[in-house]
Amino acid sequence: MVKFQKMLIVMLVLTSLLACRRGEKSFGAQEQEGIKKREQTAKYVFLFIGDGLGIPQRVAAEQYSGRELVMNTLPAQGVTTTQANDRFITGSAAAATAIASGKKTNIGFIGMDANLKPMKTLAEMAKEQGKRVGIISTVSIDHATPAAFYAHVPSRKMYHEIDHALAESGFDFFGGGGLLDPSGKKSKAPLGDAIAKAKTNGYTFIDTREEFESLGKNAGKVVVENQWLQDDQAMPYSMDMTRADITLPELTAKATELLDNSNGFFLMVEGGKIDWACHANDGMASIKNTLSFDESIQVALDFYKKHPEQTLIVVTGDHECGGLTLGFAGTQYASFFDILKNQKVSFQKFQDEILPKFKVKSGTFAQMQPIIEQNFGLKFTGDSKKNLLVLADYEKEAISKAFNRSMKNEKTKSGTADYILYGDYDPLTVTLTHILNNKAGLAWTSYKHTGVPVNTSAIGVDASEFNGYYDNTDIALKIMKIMGAENRAKYSAISTLGSNCVAQF
């Protein structure tokens, strides 16, 4: 009887452990073998961070595209909490530092703990191991998320100091947006030209597609800046790009090609403008950038299939942004994602390029209407019962009110009723995206981040560690362990199971 009870306990434990492997899908015997090999360290590590990429953003992109996202097919699927040390709703600096270094920190801190003590990052550990290191972002390369992997400053706004940290990092590949303060114009204590220092330290700067495509294995240390930087030194939104622009998947592919070597590599790829689109409540811009981000993950997955026993791919978000809801009171249970296809430009291009030209001409609301229809598909005449894009009277009134405010360049103040309508954005532009999104069955609750957990997905060496429910600091600790930096990864194996699984014991 005692033997039987012991056997029963063992069977229950094994059953519980198997139950915790939720989200795993069949990837074939070779891929599953790569997941199970716990004794092996990862030679190649891809870390994808979708800034502002919550669960709703993933689902919205799937529903719009009509296909399952690559990130959602990865066999390990977890849920990750995101709060900062000093605030429940986190910011990108605190979240990225937690993901990069494995410890909570305060809002705005980069690469430092809550006591302003510098912390070594995954990228720096990889460099110490002899790996090559790459950092990619669709926003400026000195923005909070990329900076958290190579800089150590008390404020994310210390762009000049962050630019110098980039120049001194020794990392092998930087790509995406530009630098916000290389010359030190915004710094209280300028350190000299950061770009000149980077060049002295062996970096080559390129900003054209021709130079980018010609990069070969012997390129050395490289900083790639897209030639057109749309806003705050960031790459353009995916839906606004032209053939001259370098896409995030292309940057990922080129970095993988250049970083590949006998010692392996660590590559962090940020989809930064997912967040910016969600701040502005632009569902279409968010979806298009999420799909581009997902195509970048496919690049890594193709590499993984050639090196399944040596590669780890982890995909996460630093936080959700905008409070995106997959449902709207006006459409009740219905969703019409195809309606979003009528939006031809991002909110940024509309407010930066189209609206200013119209203001110069001092056009009327009647003259603006065909421009709205051309760029957002919304119609001012017709039968709204037969065509969802036809505006109701209250929607026309809202657009007219916003148009008048935009033409007068009126700003909104936080804490007012108008701020709930427009946030910090151009009133007409954000009203148009709100109405189009609502007609599609989407809504927003904020112009800022929210505190809801995000998904983390993984495949490769020891990827099962990323199943379950855990904090964003655990992402760094798990990668450290799998990368072979266990002296810096002190955590209990039981924590990777998630609280719901622990309770089963």
Number of C-alpha atoms within 10 A of each C-alpha: 6 7 8 9 10 11 12 12 13 12 12 14 14 12 12 17 16 11 12 22 20 15 16 19 14 11 13 8 9 11 19 22 16 23 23 16 16 15 10 15 21 26 23 29 29 24 25 27 25 28 26 32 25 28 19 18 26 22 16 21 23 19 16 19 15 11 9 13 21 17 27 21 17 23 24 26 29 24 20 26 20 29 26 25 18 13 13 13 18 24 26 27 28 33 35 32 37 33 30 32 31 28 23 23 29 25 23 21 27 36 31 28 22 17 10 15 13 17 21 20 24 28 26 23 19 25 19 11 16 13 25 26 28 25 26 27 30 31 30 26 30 30 28 28 34 30 26 32 25 26 28 24 21 20 18 24 20 19 25 26 26 30 29 24 19 25 23 16 18 18 23 23 25 27 28 31 30 27 23 22 22 25 20 20 12 14 15 9 10 15 15 15 15 24 21 14 18 23 15 12 14 14 22 16 18 17 19 16 16 10 11 20 11 8 16 11 11 7 13 14 22 23 27 23 27 25 19 19 19 18 15 13 22 24 28 27 28 25 18 16 15 11 7 12 20 25 23 26 19 17 24 27 18 19 24 22 14 21 23 16 14 10 13 20 27 27 28 24 29 28 27 32 27 32 29 22 25 28 22 28 30 26 29 28 28 29 26 22 25 28 21 21 29 24 20 24 26 18 17 23 22 12 16 22 13 10 16 22 24 18 28 29 24 24 25 27 28 34 31 29 30 25 23 22 15 18 18 18 11 13 14 9 10 15 17 16 20 12 21 21 11 16 23 17 20 26 25 22 18 18 19 14 10 14 18 14 12 15 14 9 8 11 12 13 14 10 11 14 16 15 15 19 16 14 17 23 20 25 20 19 10 13 13 13 9 8 11 17 23 20 21 16 10 9 15 17 12 16 23 18 15 23 20 15 16 20 20 10 12 12 15 19 13 11 9 10 11 15 16 15 16 23 23 17 21 25 27 25 24 22 23 23 22 21 21 26 23 23 24 25 22 25 23 22 14 17 22 19 22 22 19 17 21 24 23 29 26 29 29 30 31 28 27 27 25 28 24 23 23 21 22 30 22 24 24 24 24 23 29 25 18 23 24 19 19 14 8 15 18 13 13 7 9 10 16 23 23 19 13 11 19 14 9 13 10
